[in-house]
Amino acid sequence: MPQLRDSSNQGPGNTTSRSPDYDSFHRIFGVETEYGVSVTGTDKPCDPGQVAMMMFAPILSRTRSTNTYLENGSRLYLDVGSHPEYATAEARDPATALTQDLAGESIMRRLALGAQQRLRKTHGEHAAIHLFKDNVDSAGHAFGCHENYLVRRYVSLPIIKAQLLPFLVTRQLLTGAGRVTQNGFEITQRAAFLDEGVSSSTTRFRPMVNTRDEPHADPDEFRRLHVIIGDSNRSQWATKMKLATTHLVLCAIESAAKQGVVASSFECCALTDPSRSNKAMSADLSCSKPVIQLEDIDAFRTMQQKLGLRPTVFADGQHSDAVTALEIQYLYLDIVSRFIESHRVQIEQSLPNTDCSDILCEWRTALDALDAKDFSTLSDRVDWVAKYQLLSEMAKRNPALSEVQARQIDMDYHDIVNGSIYSSLVAHGLMKTLVTDDAAEHAVENPPEDTRAALRGTFVRQALDAGATFTCDWTHLKTTAPTRHTAELIDPFAFTPDSEYQQLMESL
């Protein structure tokens, strides 16, 4: 693993030649989703590993590998544990990243249905493949949904830990996928499996933010913020909101860091124990218990007072020595809203397909609904609320509903191949959608047009059509037969061909 470069290697005052996007709030977004696999109804044994390989048989025959890049610029591969994984192409906007993520669902669904058709010929006509866009299987094994944000190098890792992590933990009030556990229902799927706040480890301990230094861009200018704490969402609203709100928080953090301000307004939210806070927040379905311990509660209360925010007061009229997740979210929302007021033009330029005013409005409306215990307002957009209300209604109709049955409902919600619950909610207008089916299908074949994914996607398509032997990754394209050519795509924002890329394409 490359040695971690931190902000000391390249400060904002360095005068070397930079990317034209370096001094802006422009960002690259990406989502990596691991899918869980199971199979039912077979006449003879068939394990998930066999199913995963059957799914990838068409990919293997075409590219001779289970790790490949597609015509839409994305990466498709089999991860450890036979988990099919899809990493979206680089996107400049949360709305574009959402569409690319939905394209991944469509691609995975097609692969699974094709494998299911072949499986029924050998394992019985009732064989069914289940592909889960969630984070925990029935045996308790965890797998991830990772978000990637391109961040300026001068934003140090201690800043990420102190100023961003409290936001990432508490935003799950809006973006948690919900989970049935033996101890009851919880807001998030990942809380029980995350041990640390910020770390380079991925095996012995699972961090909320991984610090491996793989920027897939100029390492002197950018780092890739690899966020592991988020759940896999079926809700389109939740996916877009988690990307968009995180972007706005990062803009405020970058602005302070660029000015050399080590401690910003977010510093007062630093968590004493991120893992403990995450678990406690996930178990609090009321969203109003003071379960989060801060390093400096007095600084937090002072900031609340400065911003004119109302601290939580309990029945005995006292303030707790801990805070609620809602209090932290309201503080972030207020600071971000004020920041946007003074940087609106730059922020709007960074979001070509998203209205930041709409995001702020949706953010506040959702927090107000949670604060008022008005969960019905959120049942069409927040996964954990939709799932919890569904389970509650079913339990009312059937008081004998068992934990096993509740878990089956939970899993069905996330099954993108043979599940019926989520699609039924959408069909009945009970779940908000933001992307049309046509737009998602278009993204299956086409990359975003305003990032280097456009160049990669065109290369892959033409290389396949030409029958060339080729390899590629996020930053390199290469043909080895019939001729040997390479091109480097170091700038993720650049979508205009340079001479090196043109020579590569001419060779095809």
C-alpha positions as CSV (number, residue, x, y, z in Angstrom):
1,M,0.0,0.0,0.0
2,P,1.4,3.5,-0.9
3,Q,2.6,5.5,2.0
4,L,0.0,8.0,3.1
5,R,0.6,11.5,1.9
6,D,-0.9,14.1,4.1
7,S,-1.6,17.8,3.7
8,S,2.0,18.8,4.6
9,N,3.1,17.6,1.2
10,Q,1.1,20.1,-0.7
11,G,-0.5,23.1,1.0
12,P,-3.0,25.5,-0.6
13,G,-0.2,28.1,-1.0
14,N,2.0,26.0,-3.2
15,T,2.5,27.6,-6.6
16,T,3.2,24.6,-8.8
17,S,0.9,24.0,-11.8
18,R,-2.5,22.7,-10.8
19,S,-5.6,21.3,-12.2
20,P,-8.0,24.0,-13.2
21,D,-10.6,22.5,-10.8
22,Y,-8.2,22.5,-7.8
23,D,-9.2,26.0,-6.6
24,S,-12.9,25.4,-7.0
25,F,-15.5,23.4,-5.1
26,H,-15.8,21.0,-8.0
27,R,-15.9,17.4,-6.9
28,I,-15.8,13.8,-8.2
29,F,-18.4,11.4,-6.7
30,G,-18.4,7.6,-6.8
31,V,-20.4,4.8,-5.2
32,E,-19.1,1.2,-4.8
33,T,-21.8,-1.3,-4.0
34,E,-21.2,-4.9,-2.9
35,Y,-24.2,-7.2,-3.4
36,G,-25.1,-10.3,-1.4
37,V,-26.0,-13.5,-3.2
38,S,-28.2,-16.4,-2.3
39,V,-30.2,-19.1,-4.1
40,T,-33.4,-20.9,-3.2
41,G,-35.6,-23.6,-4.7
42,T,-32.9,-25.8,-6.3
43,D,-33.2,-29.5,-6.6
44,K,-29.5,-30.0,-5.7
45,P,-26.9,-28.1,-3.8
46,C,-25.7,-24.8,-5.2
47,D,-23.8,-22.3,-3.2
48,P,-23.6,-18.5,-3.6
49,G,-20.0,-18.7,-5.0
50,Q,-21.3,-20.9,-7.9
51,V,-24.1,-18.5,-8.5
52,A,-21.8,-15.5,-8.6
53,M,-19.5,-17.2,-11.1
54,M,-22.6,-18.1,-13.2
55,M,-23.6,-14.4,-13.1
56,F,-20.1,-13.4,-14.4
57,A,-19.9,-16.1,-17.1
58,P,-20.9,-13.6,-19.9
59,I,-18.3,-11.1,-18.6
60,L,-15.6,-13.8,-18.4
61,S,-16.3,-15.0,-21.9
62,R,-16.1,-11.4,-23.3
63,T,-13.1,-10.1,-21.3
64,R,-11.4,-13.2,-19.9
65,S,-11.7,-11.7,-16.4
66,T,-14.1,-11.2,-13.6
67,N,-12.6,-7.7,-13.0
68,T,-13.5,-5.4,-15.9
69,Y,-14.5,-1.9,-16.9
70,L,-17.7,-1.3,-18.9
71,E,-18.8,0.9,-21.8
72,N,-20.4,3.3,-19.3
73,G,-17.0,3.9,-17.6
74,S,-17.9,1.8,-14.5
75,R,-16.0,-1.1,-12.9
76,L,-17.6,-4.5,-12.5
77,Y,-16.0,-7.3,-10.5
78,L,-16.2,-10.1,-8.1
79,D,-15.0,-9.1,-4.7
80,V,-13.7,-11.2,-1.8
81,G,-16.4,-13.6,-0.6
82,S,-18.0,-13.9,-4.0
83,H,-19.7,-10.6,-3.7
84,P,-20.6,-9.0,-7.1
85,E,-19.5,-5.4,-6.9
86,Y,-20.2,-2.4,-9.1
87,A,-18.3,0.9,-8.8
88,T,-19.9,3.8,-10.6
89,A,-18.1,5.9,-13.2
90,E,-16.8,9.2,-12.0
91,A,-19.5,11.8,-11.7
92,R,-19.4,15.5,-11.1
93,D,-22.8,15.7,-9.4
94,P,-24.8,13.6,-6.9
95,A,-27.7,13.3,-9.3
96,T,-25.4,11.8,-12.0
97,A,-23.8,9.4,-9.4
98,L,-27.3,8.3,-8.4
99,T,-28.2,7.5,-12.0
100,Q,-25.0,5.6,-12.4
101,D,-25.7,3.7,-9.3
102,L,-29.1,2.7,-10.6
103,A,-27.5,1.6,-13.8
104,G,-25.4,-0.7,-11.7
105,E,-28.6,-2.2,-10.2
106,S,-29.9,-2.8,-13.8
107,I,-26.6,-4.5,-14.9
108,M,-26.5,-6.7,-11.8
109,R,-30.2,-7.6,-12.3
110,R,-29.6,-8.7,-15.9
111,L,-26.6,-10.8,-14.9
112,A,-28.6,-12.5,-12.2
113,L,-31.7,-13.2,-14.3
114,G,-29.5,-14.6,-17.1
115,A,-27.8,-16.9,-14.5
116,Q,-31.1,-17.9,-13.1
117,Q,-32.4,-19.0,-16.5
118,R,-29.4,-21.2,-17.0
119,L,-29.6,-22.5,-13.4
120,R,-33.1,-23.7,-13.9
121,K,-32.0,-26.0,-16.7
122,T,-29.6,-27.8,-14.4
123,H,-31.0,-27.3,-10.8
124,G,-34.8,-27.3,-11.3
125,E,-37.4,-25.0,-12.6
126,H,-38.0,-23.3,-9.3
127,A,-34.4,-22.2,-8.7
128,A,-34.3,-18.5,-7.8
129,I,-31.4,-16.2,-7.4
130,H,-31.6,-13.4,-4.9
131,L,-29.3,-10.4,-5.1
132,F,-29.4,-8.2,-2.1
133,K,-28.5,-4.5,-2.2
134,D,-27.9,-4.4,1.6
135,N,-25.0,-4.9,4.0
136,V,-25.6,-7.9,6.1
137,D,-26.6,-11.4,5.1
138,S,-28.8,-13.9,7.0
139,A,-25.7,-15.5,8.6
140,G,-24.5,-12.1,9.9
141,H,-21.7,-11.5,7.4
142,A,-21.2,-7.9,6.5
143,F,-20.3,-6.3,3.2
144,G,-20.1,-2.7,2.2
145,C,-21.4,0.3,0.3
146,H,-18.5,2.8,-0.1
147,E,-18.7,6.4,-1.1
148,N,-15.8,8.2,-2.7
149,Y,-15.3,12.0,-2.7
150,L,-12.3,13.8,-4.3
151,V,-11.0,16.1,-1.6
152,R,-8.2,18.7,-1.8
153,R,-4.9,17.4,-0.3
154,Y,-4.7,20.2,2.2
155,V,-7.6,18.7,4.1
156,S,-5.8,16.6,6.7
157,L,-6.9,13.4,8.2
158,P,-7.2,14.8,11.7
159,I,-9.6,17.4,10.2
160,I,-11.7,14.6,8.6
161,K,-11.9,12.8,12.0
162,A,-12.8,15.8,14.1
163,Q,-15.0,17.7,11.6
164,L,-16.6,15.2,9.2
165,L,-17.0,12.1,11.2
166,P,-19.7,13.5,13.5
167,F,-21.7,14.4,10.4
168,L,-21.3,11.0,8.8
169,V,-22.4,9.2,12.0
170,T,-25.5,11.3,12.5
171,R,-26.6,11.7,8.8
172,Q,-27.8,8.1,9.1
173,L,-30.9,9.5,10.6
174,L,-31.7,10.2,7.0
175,T,-29.7,7.6,5.1
176,G,-29.8,4.5,7.3
177,A,-31.3,1.4,5.5
178,G,-32.7,-0.1,8.7
179,R,-32.2,-3.7,10.0
180,V,-34.0,-6.3,12.0
181,T,-31.7,-7.7,14.7
182,Q,-32.1,-10.1,17.6
183,N,-32.3,-7.1,19.8
184,G,-35.0,-5.4,17.7
185,F,-35.0,-2.9,14.8
186,E,-32.1,-0.6,14.3
187,I,-31.6,2.5,12.0
188,T,-28.4,1.4,10.3
189,Q,-27.0,-1.9,8.9
190,R,-23.4,-1.1,9.4
191,A,-23.2,0.1,13.0
192,A,-22.5,-3.3,14.6
193,F,-19.6,-3.9,12.2
194,L,-17.6,-0.7,12.4
195,D,-14.8,-0.6,15.0
196,E,-12.9,2.6,14.4
197,G,-13.4,6.2,13.2
198,V,-10.5,6.8,10.7
199,S,-8.0,4.1,9.9
200,S,-6.1,2.4,7.0
201,S,-7.2,-1.0,8.2
202,T,-9.9,-2.9,6.3
203,T,-9.6,-6.5,7.7
204,R,-8.6,-6.6,11.4
205,F,-10.7,-3.5,12.1
206,R,-13.4,-1.8,10.0
207,P,-13.1,2.0,10.0
208,M,-15.9,4.4,9.1
209,V,-13.4,6.3,6.8
210,N,-10.6,4.4,5.2
211,T,-7.3,6.3,4.8
212,R,-5.6,4.3,2.1
213,D,-4.0,6.7,-0.2
214,E,-5.3,5.9,-3.7
215,P,-6.5,9.2,-5.1
216,H,-6.9,8.0,-8.7
217,A,-5.8,11.6,-9.5
218,D,-2.8,13.8,-9.0
219,P,-1.6,12.8,-5.5
220,D,-0.1,16.3,-4.9
221,E,-3.4,17.9,-5.3
222,F,-6.1,15.5,-4.2
223,R,-7.0,12.7,-1.9
224,R,-9.8,10.2,-2.4
225,L,-12.0,10.2,0.7
226,H,-13.2,6.6,1.1
227,V,-16.3,6.6,3.2
228,I,-17.3,3.1,4.5
229,I,-19.9,4.1,7.2
230,G,-22.9,4.4,4.8
231,D,-25.6,1.8,4.2
232,S,-26.7,0.6,0.7
233,N,-29.9,2.4,-0.1
234,R,-32.8,1.4,-2.2
235,S,-34.3,4.9,-1.7
236,Q,-33.1,7.1,-4.5
237,W,-33.7,10.2,-2.3
238,A,-31.4,8.8,0.4
239,T,-28.6,8.1,-2.1
240,K,-28.7,11.6,-3.5
241,M,-29.0,13.2,-0.1
242,K,-26.1,11.4,1.4
243,L,-23.9,12.4,-1.5
244,A,-25.1,16.0,-1.7
245,T,-25.1,16.9,2.0
246,T,-21.7,15.4,2.4
247,H,-20.5,17.5,-0.5
248,L,-21.8,20.7,1.1
249,V,-20.1,19.9,4.4
250,L,-16.8,19.1,2.6
251,C,-17.0,22.5,0.8
252,A,-17.2,24.3,4.2
253,I,-14.3,22.1,5.6
254,E,-12.2,22.7,2.5
255,S,-12.8,26.5,2.7
256,A,-11.6,26.6,6.3
257,A,-8.6,24.4,5.6
258,K,-7.6,26.5,2.6
259,Q,-7.5,29.6,4.8
260,G,-5.3,27.7,7.3
261,V,-8.1,27.5,9.9
262,V,-7.3,24.3,11.8
263,A,-10.4,24.5,14.1
264,S,-13.6,25.4,12.3
265,S,-17.2,25.7,13.5
266,F,-17.5,21.9,13.1
267,E,-14.7,21.2,15.6
268,C,-17.1,21.4,18.5
269,C,-18.8,18.2,17.3
270,A,-15.7,16.0,17.7
271,L,-16.8,12.6,19.1
272,T,-15.2,11.0,22.1
273,D,-15.9,7.4,20.8
274,P,-17.2,7.3,17.2
275,S,-17.9,3.6,17.2
276,R,-19.9,3.8,20.5
277,S,-21.8,6.8,19.3
278,N,-22.6,5.1,16.0
279,K,-24.0,2.0,17.8
280,A,-26.0,4.1,20.3
281,M,-27.5,6.3,17.6
282,S,-28.5,3.3,15.5
283,A,-30.5,1.8,18.4
284,D,-32.4,5.0,19.2
285,L,-35.5,4.9,17.0
286,S,-36.8,8.0,18.8
287,C,-33.9,9.9,17.4
288,S,-34.1,12.1,20.5
289,K,-32.0,10.5,23.2
290,P,-28.7,12.1,24.3
291,V,-26.5,9.2,23.4
292,I,-23.5,10.9,21.7
293,Q,-20.6,11.9,23.8
294,L,-18.5,14.8,22.6
295,E,-14.9,15.7,23.4
296,D,-16.0,19.2,24.4
297,I,-19.7,19.5,25.3
298,D,-19.2,23.1,26.5
299,A,-17.8,24.2,23.1
300,F,-20.8,22.5,21.4
301,R,-23.3,24.3,23.7
302,T,-21.5,27.6,23.1
303,M,-21.8,27.1,19.3
304,Q,-25.5,26.2,19.6
305,Q,-26.0,29.5,21.5
306,K,-24.0,31.5,19.0
307,L,-26.1,30.1,16.1
308,G,-29.4,30.6,17.9
309,L,-30.1,26.8,18.0
310,R,-32.3,25.4,20.7
311,P,-30.6,22.8,22.9
312,T,-32.5,19.7,23.9
313,V,-34.1,20.1,27.3
314,F,-35.4,17.1,29.2
315,A,-38.4,16.5,31.4
316,D,-36.5,17.6,34.5
317,G,-35.5,20.8,32.8
318,Q,-31.8,19.8,32.6
319,H,-29.3,19.6,29.8
320,S,-27.5,16.3,29.4
321,D,-23.7,15.9,29.3
322,A,-24.3,14.2,25.9
323,V,-26.1,15.3,22.8
324,T,-28.6,13.9,20.4
325,A,-27.9,13.0,16.8
326,L,-30.6,15.6,15.8
327,E,-28.7,18.3,17.6
328,I,-25.6,17.6,15.7
329,Q,-27.4,17.5,12.4
330,Y,-29.2,20.8,13.0
331,L,-25.8,22.4,13.8
332,Y,-24.2,21.1,10.6
333,L,-27.3,22.2,8.6
334,D,-27.2,25.7,10.1
335,I,-23.4,26.2,9.5
336,V,-23.7,24.9,6.0
337,S,-26.6,27.1,5.2
338,R,-24.7,30.2,6.4
339,F,-21.6,29.1,4.4
340,I,-23.7,28.7,1.2
341,E,-25.1,32.2,1.6
342,S,-21.6,33.6,1.3
343,H,-20.4,31.2,-1.4
344,R,-23.5,30.5,-3.4
345,V,-22.1,31.1,-6.9
346,Q,-19.1,28.8,-6.3
347,I,-21.3,26.1,-4.7
348,E,-23.9,26.2,-7.5
349,Q,-21.1,25.9,-10.1
350,S,-19.9,22.7,-8.3
351,L,-23.3,21.1,-8.7
352,P,-24.3,21.1,-12.4
353,N,-27.4,19.0,-12.0
354,T,-28.4,19.6,-8.4
355,D,-30.0,22.7,-6.7
356,C,-28.3,23.3,-3.4
357,S,-31.3,25.2,-2.1
358,D,-33.5,22.2,-2.7
359,I,-31.0,20.0,-0.8
360,L,-31.0,22.4,2.2
361,C,-34.8,22.5,2.1
362,E,-35.1,18.7,2.0
363,W,-32.5,18.4,4.8
364,R,-34.3,20.7,7.1
365,T,-37.7,19.2,6.3
366,A,-36.5,15.8,7.1
367,L,-34.9,16.9,10.4
368,D,-38.0,18.8,11.4
369,A,-40.1,15.7,10.7
370,L,-37.9,13.5,12.9
371,D,-37.9,16.2,15.6
372,A,-41.7,16.2,15.6
373,K,-41.9,12.4,15.5
374,D,-43.7,12.8,12.2
375,F,-42.3,9.7,10.6
376,S,-45.0,9.3,8.1
377,T,-43.6,12.4,6.2
378,L,-40.4,10.4,5.7
379,S,-41.8,7.0,4.9
380,D,-41.6,7.6,1.1
381,R,-37.9,8.5,1.1
382,V,-36.0,7.3,4.2
383,D,-35.3,3.5,3.9
384,W,-35.3,2.7,7.6
385,V,-38.5,4.6,8.2
386,A,-40.2,2.9,5.3
387,K,-39.1,-0.5,6.4
388,Y,-39.9,0.1,10.1
389,Q,-43.4,1.4,9.3
390,L,-44.1,-1.6,7.0
391,L,-43.0,-4.0,9.7
392,S,-45.1,-2.2,12.3
393,E,-48.2,-2.4,10.2
394,M,-47.7,-6.1,9.4
395,A,-47.2,-6.8,13.1
396,K,-50.5,-5.1,13.9
397,R,-52.3,-7.3,11.4
398,N,-50.4,-10.4,12.6
399,P,-49.4,-10.1,16.2
400,A,-47.7,-13.5,15.9
401,L,-45.2,-12.2,13.3
402,S,-42.0,-13.9,14.2
403,E,-38.4,-12.5,14.1
404,V,-37.7,-14.9,11.2
405,Q,-40.6,-13.6,9.2
406,A,-39.5,-10.0,10.0
407,R,-36.0,-10.8,8.7
408,Q,-37.5,-12.3,5.5
409,I,-39.4,-9.0,4.9
410,D,-36.2,-7.1,5.7
411,M,-34.3,-9.1,3.1
412,D,-37.0,-9.0,0.5
413,Y,-36.9,-5.2,0.6
414,H,-33.3,-5.3,-0.6
415,D,-33.7,-8.1,-3.2
416,I,-33.3,-6.4,-6.6
417,V,-34.0,-9.6,-8.6
418,N,-36.9,-11.6,-7.0
419,G,-37.9,-9.2,-4.2
420,S,-41.4,-7.7,-4.4
421,I,-41.7,-5.3,-1.5
422,Y,-39.7,-2.3,-2.7
423,S,-41.0,-2.5,-6.2
424,S,-44.6,-2.6,-4.9
425,L,-44.0,0.5,-2.8
426,V,-42.7,2.3,-5.9
427,A,-45.6,1.1,-8.0
428,H,-48.1,2.4,-5.4
429,G,-46.5,5.8,-5.1
430,L,-45.3,5.0,-1.6
431,M,-41.6,5.4,-2.4
432,K,-40.2,8.6,-3.9
433,T,-38.2,8.2,-7.2
434,L,-36.0,10.8,-8.8
435,V,-34.6,9.0,-11.9
436,T,-36.7,7.6,-14.7
437,D,-36.3,4.1,-15.9
438,D,-35.2,5.4,-19.3
439,A,-32.5,7.6,-17.7
440,A,-31.1,4.6,-15.7
441,E,-31.1,2.4,-18.8
442,H,-29.3,5.1,-20.8
443,A,-26.6,5.1,-18.1
444,V,-26.2,1.3,-18.6
445,E,-24.5,2.0,-21.9
446,N,-23.3,5.6,-21.6
447,P,-20.9,7.2,-19.2
448,P,-21.2,10.7,-17.7
449,E,-20.1,13.1,-20.5
450,D,-18.2,15.6,-18.3
451,T,-15.6,13.4,-16.6
452,R,-12.8,11.1,-17.8
453,A,-15.3,8.3,-17.7
454,A,-16.4,9.5,-21.1
455,L,-12.9,8.7,-22.5
456,R,-12.7,5.4,-20.7
457,G,-16.1,4.3,-21.9
458,T,-15.4,5.2,-25.5
459,F,-12.1,3.3,-25.3
460,V,-13.7,0.1,-23.9
461,R,-16.5,0.1,-26.5
462,Q,-14.1,0.6,-29.4
463,A,-11.6,-1.9,-28.1
464,L,-14.2,-4.6,-27.7
465,D,-15.6,-3.8,-31.2
466,A,-12.1,-4.1,-32.7
467,G,-11.3,-7.3,-30.9
468,A,-8.2,-5.8,-29.3
469,T,-6.4,-7.1,-26.3
470,F,-6.6,-4.4,-23.7
471,T,-6.5,-3.5,-20.1
472,C,-7.6,-0.4,-18.2
473,D,-8.2,1.0,-14.7
474,W,-9.3,4.4,-13.3
475,T,-6.2,6.2,-14.6
476,H,-4.7,4.1,-17.4
477,L,-5.8,2.7,-20.8
478,K,-3.6,0.1,-22.6
479,T,-3.7,-2.1,-25.7
480,T,-1.3,-5.0,-26.1
481,A,-2.6,-6.4,-29.4
482,P,-2.6,-6.0,-32.3
483,T,-0.5,-2.9,-31.4
484,R,0.9,-1.7,-28.1
485,H,-0.3,1.8,-27.0
486,T,-1.1,3.5,-23.6
487,A,-2.8,6.6,-22.4
488,E,-3.0,8.2,-18.9
489,L,-6.1,9.8,-17.5
490,I,-4.7,11.4,-14.4
491,D,-7.3,14.2,-14.2
492,P,-10.7,12.9,-13.4
493,F,-12.4,16.1,-14.4
494,A,-10.9,16.1,-17.9
495,F,-13.1,14.7,-20.7
496,T,-11.4,16.2,-23.8
497,P,-9.0,13.8,-25.6
498,D,-5.3,14.7,-25.6
499,S,-2.8,13.6,-28.3
500,E,-1.8,10.5,-26.3
501,Y,-5.5,9.4,-26.1
502,Q,-6.1,10.2,-29.8
503,Q,-3.1,8.0,-30.8
504,L,-4.4,5.2,-28.7
505,M,-7.9,5.4,-30.3
506,E,-6.4,5.6,-33.8
507,S,-4.6,2.4,-33.1
508,L,-8.0,0.7,-32.8
